[in-house]
Amino acid sequence: MSHKTHLLFCCSLLAFVACSTSETIHPQRKNIVETVYASGSIVSKNEHSVFALINGTIIKKYVNDGDSVKRGQVLYEIANESQSARWSAAKQQLEKAMGDASGSSPVLNDLKLNLQNAAAKYSMDSMLLVKYKKLIDNNATTQVEYDNRVLQSATSENLYRSAKEKCKSAKNDLHLALANAQSQLAAAASELNNFIIRSDIDGVVFKTYKEEGEAVRMSELVALVGAKNARVLKLSVDQLDIDRIAIDQEVLLKTDITGNTIYKARISRLYPMMNEMDQSFRVDAEFSEAVTLPFVHSSVEANIIIQKKDNALVLPRNVLVSSDSVLVKQEGSEKLILIKTGILTLDDAEILSGLDENSEVILPVEKK
């Protein structure tokens, strides 16, 4: 045997030994689930921040962290002397306007009295004019006397009409002043109400940020409130996966608070704007069952189920030579064949075509 022939024989023998000792597995039937990973936190439903609406100083704090509150319940009271003074002035102005517009108003009483006097004089002068008209018709008086009575009656009528218009105008002016005073007091009360910070929901105070005696500025955060028991999952999904997320998809999650307990939830809302800081999108989910978690803002890790299939033909994903090929053993030799995959997870790949349960798929050689 020549040296060349001996070398070829050794190579063939080594290839045969390597092939014959390759480990193989068979595709198996099992349930497979494709998921998208998401992380985030548990927040209270209707959770929102409460802000101060005015500048001032906290003179009274009515709640502490963890307190239950009702809608409209006072959380803080802010002091501001100038605003209180404006409200007092507006209140006094309203009281004066109400008095002026009332039936016992001195202003209106004087005008009514003038009107009554003018009406009485006009009535008297009108009757005298009628009398002098008869006298002039019977030549029992002079033309000058009659003309004086005509002038006096006309003057009295004008004074009566003027007094009537003044009374009417004064009533309108006083009622307008009353309406303005009411409006000013309402505005002052509304501004004064800004110094009372209230809860706008039935729920719980999770955090207070101000104490009595501290200064507070307009739009400064003073408290965090939300629903007492209802919780929402605030999740973050990578931009590469967001197009696979849809409303009502099932979510499996764990939180550090309860260890390995698995909770179920469903996607309830997708937010369209990407967070440029971490290239992710916000997704909300709500628990499928009633869950009592007294704490909020605890971290969660979740898997959003994209699709799942029972009794699928599955191979470990690491046996794929590429995304569409595997090495199989056929009649004692290796062969690269094309396959079609379906659901892909981190560990497994669903086989749609190209293999069956009898196929011998060669495991990759582990590098040492």
Secondary structure, DSSP 8 states (H G I E B T S, - for coil): --HHHHHHHHHHHHHHHHHHT--EE--EEEEEEEEEEEEEEEEETT-EEEE-SS-EEEEEE---TT-EE-TT-EEEEEE-HHHHHHHHHHHHHHHHHHHHHSTT-HHHHHHHHHHHHHHHHHHHHHHHHHHHHHHHHTT-S-HHHHHHHHHHHHHHHHHHHHHHHHHHHHHHHHHHHHHHHHHHHHHHHHHHHTTEEE-SSSEEEEEE---TT-EE-TT-EEEEEE-SS-EEEEEEEETTTGGG--TT-EEEEEEGGGTT--EEEEEEEEEEEEETTTTEEEEEEEESS-------SEEEEEEEEEEEEEEEEEEEGGG-SBTTEEEEEETTEEEEEE-EEEEE-SSEEEEEES--TT--EE------
